[in-house]
Amino acid sequence: MMNPVLRREAITSLRNRRSFINLTLYVIAIVAVMALFIEMLLMNSRGLLFDPADVKYSYIALTGMQIAAIMLSTPALCAGSISGERERQTLDLLLVTDLTPLEIVMGKLMASLAMVLLMTLTSLPIYAICLYFGTLSVLDVLGMMVFFLVSACAVGSVSIYFSCKIQKTVISILCVYLLIGLACLGTLIWSVLGIAALQSNLAPNQAMPAVEPFSLALVANPALGFFSLIEHQLNMNILSNTLSTIFITAMGQKIMQHQYLFHLIFDVLVIVLFLFLATRAINPIRRTEKGKHFTEKKRFTKKEKKNVQQGQEDSSAQ
């Protein structure tokens, strides 16, 4: 059975013209980017310099544009799902239904990510140009789509959590954007500075430790995960070779070789964790009732003890 929240949100969004206008503008933008690169290739071909392998640069530009659009649009779509209900004063009505908090959170998340799914699916025909020139395979394109969707789910789950905890939609969106910036730039800066400080504190003949926390922070970097997948698909080692000269520990070398796999595992853990936290955050009424029930039970127990003691005193007096 379809989630009631998802059904309601899907019907509402499909009746909104703005969603289709934004989707149309997005498709026009990625078609324009691809057309620009094709025109550049045709200009080079007039000088007998055409190389089908150059189509890979259009693939990099197209996927880079998509991952940037997903990272920017997902918080705007998800971070107001719960806080918007609170602002419209309809959250209490949603909580008193037969739906569990998990069903509410999952319905809001899936409904918000439906537009991201449409954005991903509408761009698939454009990748046929790269497939035509033999730059990459169908499995590469599908792998990139999976990376897009998993990344969107991770950002969406974090956005849902902030939407549950923060009452204002604008503040929750800004918090998610700040967290994305820290994940992209903060982890890289902290890792580079940490490795530099670790190297400076070593003795002249002392080897680097095999395990250190600085390289592990790169697992949370979505930008490095994206470029790592690009290099794996196109057999390029520019970024990995550059970072391997900085992160020279055994852990750093291992992460640099398969950073996109580690990042996907990290995203799955983020999804599970923040969905769990959002489920607990959206259920304050039941926790309050549970606390009241415990307090009343405790008070009732004290009252019972007092009555028993009073009865014992009366029986002894008689």
Secondary structure, 3 states (H helix, E strand, C coil): CCCHHHHHHHHHHHCCHHHHHHHHHHHHHHHHHHHHHHHHHHHHHCCCCCCHHHHHHHHHHHHHHHHHHHHHHHHHHHCCHHHHHHHCCCHHHHHCCCCCHHHHHHHHHHHHHHHHHHHHHHCHHHHHHHHHCCCCCHHHHHHHHHHHHHHHHHHHHHHHHHHHHCCCHHHHHHHHHHHHHHHHHHHHHHHHHHHHHHHHCCCCCCCCCCCCHHHHHHHHCHHHHHHHHHHHHHCCCHHHHHHHCCCCCHHHHHHHHCHHHHHHHHHHHHHHHHHHHHHHHCCHHHHHHHHHHHHHHHHHHHHHHHHHHHHHHHHHHC
